[in-house]
Amino acid sequence: MKRFWAGLLCLMLLCGAVCAETLNGRNASGNVSIPYGVLNIESEAFAGCADMVSLRIPETVKSLGDGAFRDCPVLTTVVIEKGLTTIGACAFAGNGALRSVTLPDSVLSIEDTAFEDCASLTLTVAEGSYAEQYAKKLGIPYTHEQSGDAKVWINRRYMNNLGLVDPVTLDELSEVVQHMKTNDPDGNGINDTLIAATATEDDLCLIPQAVGASQEQASLFLASGKLGTCKVGAFSFDVLPLFVVKLEIPAAYQSDYEAFEPKLPSVTPTPRPTANPNAKVWINRTFMDNMGLVDPATLDELESVIEIMKSGDPDGNGVDDTIIGAAGNADELCLIPQAVGTTKEQAALFIAAGNLGTTVIGEIDFEKQPLFVVTDTIPAAYQAIYKRF
């Protein structure tokens, strides 16, 4: 059974401090974000993690133990936020696929073997920092962090081709991205639109932040995959991404791009609906019985049930069409992982990582019989299918 953050957080209020248990993430997969509040990654904690593709370490983490992320064969990108001070021996050793690690200027100690046998690696460091001196000493290729003056640029030609206006909220940004992914803005008849291109993953956050999202909201937005296909690192302007984060646009492409400065609407936008206080989580008992499953009681069990439903055929129609969750809005969707005892923050991370599977937000179509439904009451015609979870 997969575990994203086994032994996740033991929150203790002691003299106002938040403490965290040791993380054991050897079965983590995909895009992994260490939860905010973790203080240290112990030795070998994620060693040999076979399916982790990217890693983000928050500012609360102060040290990485020996071999903490060694021998992770598909790990390609690591972003470490400012706050980390110490990187232990062989912390990232043996990661042949590792291409990019962003090291903040808060790092003051890195063991010489920390990036041993990482032949494809380029470090992103602050100019004049300890990390830069470390890279020079060991002959590791490095580049400097993107300038703080970097701007977000939008491909005006694509927007005009599809008759779109600049988004001013996260929801509108998501809609624009969907239009670009499902249509053909460059008119070449190929589904090849690159949504965003940046020098570092930190720069990616500037795109949702341009519509007013906080850094935390921007991180969750990116983790959910709503920004679409992105290129981090060196890229060619010939592919004309929708968004580019860069200080300036080369002269040859200045006719395609404009600085993205969304104008706030002249009227107060409709507030995002909050979760229905009377909403309950309902489970499709017919599907559970068909697959011989019992109700999950932990986050790991919930994820296991979801994986079985996604890979099986609970309605027996021979089509891979099972909807995992349906709710009126994203806030209500959080009630599903919360029902197995997670905090609201953990639930948001669970959903942002895509662990909840296929979901529908908005009007619930009961004919499609989602596995989980968040609503106050079940229509009479479907009460034989759903039971309170």
TAZI-V442801 format. One record per residue. N is the residue number from 1. PHI is phi as a letter, one per 30 degrees, with the letter a starting at -180 (* if undefined). D_CENTER is the distance of its C-alpha to the mean C-alpha in Angstrom with 2 decimals. Layout:
n	phi	d_center
N	PHI	D_CENTER
N	PHI	D_CENTER
//
This chain:
n	phi	d_center
1	*	20.74
2	d	17.20
3	b	16.16
4	d	12.82
5	b	14.58
6	d	18.24
7	i	20.33
8	e	17.32
9	b	19.04
10	c	22.70
11	d	23.00
12	b	26.54
13	d	28.29
14	b	30.85
15	h	32.36
16	i	29.26
17	c	27.02
18	c	23.81
19	c	23.97
20	b	21.58
21	d	22.62
22	d	22.10
23	c	18.88
24	b	19.53
25	b	16.58
26	d	18.55
27	c	17.19
28	d	13.43
29	b	11.86
30	i	9.19
31	d	6.18
32	c	7.49
33	c	7.39
34	d	11.03
35	d	11.90
36	d	13.71
37	j	17.40
38	d	17.69
39	c	20.62
40	b	21.18
41	c	19.89
42	d	23.09
43	e	24.77
44	i	23.58
45	e	20.77
46	c	18.40
47	d	21.29
48	i	21.52
49	d	18.03
50	d	18.49
51	b	15.18
52	d	12.58
53	c	11.47
54	b	9.57
55	b	9.78
56	b	9.32
57	c	12.40
58	d	13.17
59	d	16.59
60	d	18.19
61	d	18.41
62	c	21.84
63	b	22.59
64	c	21.49
65	d	24.22
66	e	26.12
67	i	24.34
68	e	21.14
69	b	18.97
70	d	21.92
71	h	22.43
72	c	18.91
73	d	19.99
74	c	16.89
75	d	14.94
76	c	14.89
77	b	12.94
78	b	12.96
79	c	12.46
80	c	14.68
81	d	15.17
82	d	18.81
83	k	20.48
84	d	20.71
85	c	24.39
86	b	25.10
87	b	23.93
88	d	26.13
89	d	28.01
90	h	26.23
91	e	22.85
92	b	21.22
93	d	24.43
94	i	24.79
95	c	21.42
96	d	23.04
97	d	19.97
98	d	18.48
99	c	18.76
100	b	17.15
101	b	17.03
102	c	16.93
103	c	19.50
104	d	20.34
105	d	24.01
106	d	24.02
107	d	24.34
108	b	28.06
109	a	28.47
110	b	27.20
111	d	29.23
112	e	30.65
113	c	29.24
114	e	25.62
115	c	24.64
116	d	27.56
117	i	27.47
118	c	24.39
119	d	26.36
120	c	23.69
121	d	22.22
122	b	22.25
123	d	21.55
124	c	20.47
125	b	22.71
126	d	24.45
127	d	27.98
128	i	30.58
129	d	28.23
130	e	28.96
131	d	26.08
132	d	27.91
133	d	31.17
134	d	29.64
135	d	28.42
136	d	31.89
137	d	33.68
138	c	32.02
139	i	31.84
140	d	28.07
141	e	27.02
142	b	25.20
143	b	24.27
144	d	24.13
145	e	21.26
146	e	20.99
147	e	23.57
148	d	22.78
149	c	24.65
150	e	22.14
151	c	21.95
152	c	19.82
153	c	21.98
154	c	21.97
155	d	23.86
156	d	26.69
157	d	28.40
158	d	25.56
159	d	25.32
160	d	29.10
161	e	29.33
162	c	27.26
163	i	28.93
164	c	25.82
165	c	25.80
166	d	23.26
167	d	20.60
168	b	21.07
169	b	18.44
170	d	14.78
171	d	16.26
172	d	18.53
173	d	15.95
174	d	14.15
175	d	17.71
176	d	18.64
177	d	15.79
178	d	16.95
179	e	20.49
180	d	19.83
181	d	18.20
182	c	21.05
183	c	23.92
184	b	25.58
185	d	25.57
186	c	27.43
187	i	29.89
188	c	29.96
189	i	29.52
190	b	26.52
191	d	22.90
192	b	21.70
193	d	20.19
194	d	17.68
195	d	15.56
196	b	14.80
197	b	16.28
198	b	16.09
199	d	17.68
200	b	14.84
201	d	11.09
202	d	12.37
203	d	14.25
204	e	11.38
205	d	10.91
206	d	14.53
207	d	14.09
208	d	12.71
209	d	14.87
210	d	17.75
211	c	17.94
212	j	18.19
213	d	14.78
214	d	14.76
215	d	12.66
216	d	10.97
217	d	10.56
218	d	9.36
219	d	6.53
220	d	5.67
221	d	6.64
222	d	4.68
223	d	1.16
224	d	4.61
225	i	6.03
226	d	8.78
227	d	9.71
228	i	10.95
229	d	12.45
230	b	12.32
231	c	14.76
232	c	14.37
233	j	17.83
234	d	21.19
235	b	21.44
236	c	24.42
237	d	25.14
238	e	27.06
239	d	24.01
240	h	23.73
241	d	20.01
242	d	19.52
243	c	18.02
244	b	19.05
245	c	18.52
246	a	21.80
247	d	24.92
248	b	27.19
249	c	27.39
250	e	30.02
251	e	33.25
252	d	33.13
253	c	30.01
254	d	30.80
255	d	32.23
256	c	28.88
257	c	26.70
258	b	27.01
259	e	25.31
260	d	22.76
261	b	24.30
262	e	23.72
263	c	26.71
264	d	26.40
265	d	28.19
266	d	31.79
267	c	31.52
268	d	29.38
269	d	26.46
270	d	26.45
271	d	24.47
272	d	21.47
273	d	23.00
274	c	22.53
275	d	22.48
276	d	25.94
277	d	27.57
278	c	29.52
279	d	26.69
280	b	26.78
281	c	24.74
282	c	26.81
283	c	26.50
284	d	28.11
285	d	30.85
286	d	32.27
287	d	29.16
288	d	28.92
289	d	32.64
290	e	32.49
291	c	30.03
292	i	31.92
293	c	29.11
294	c	29.39
295	d	27.17
296	d	24.24
297	b	24.83
298	b	21.80
299	d	18.03
300	d	18.72
301	d	21.46
302	e	19.41
303	d	16.92
304	d	20.07
305	d	21.66
306	d	18.77
307	d	18.87
308	d	22.66
309	d	22.60
310	d	20.31
311	c	22.54
312	c	25.78
313	b	27.84
314	d	28.49
315	c	30.48
316	i	32.49
317	c	32.36
318	i	31.33
319	b	28.33
320	d	24.62
321	b	23.98
322	d	23.02
323	c	20.84
324	d	19.14
325	b	18.83
326	b	20.50
327	a	20.75
328	d	22.11
329	a	18.96
330	d	15.41
331	d	17.08
332	d	19.36
333	e	16.71
334	d	15.79
335	d	19.39
336	d	18.87
337	d	17.03
338	d	19.17
339	d	22.17
340	c	21.87
341	j	22.01
342	d	18.55
343	d	18.27
344	d	16.75
345	d	14.06
346	d	13.32
347	d	13.45
348	d	10.89
349	d	8.34
350	d	9.79
351	d	9.45
352	d	5.93
353	d	5.28
354	i	8.08
355	d	10.70
356	d	13.08
357	i	13.75
358	d	15.61
359	b	16.20
360	b	18.49
361	c	18.50
362	k	21.96
363	d	25.31
364	d	25.45
365	c	27.37
366	d	29.11
367	d	30.76
368	d	27.56
369	h	27.62
370	e	23.96
371	d	23.56
372	c	22.52
373	b	23.76
374	c	23.39
375	a	26.63
376	d	29.82
377	b	32.16
378	c	32.28
379	e	34.74
380	e	37.96
381	d	37.57
382	c	34.48
383	d	35.52
384	d	36.80
385	c	33.34
386	c	31.20
387	b	31.73
388	d	30.29
389	c	27.43
//
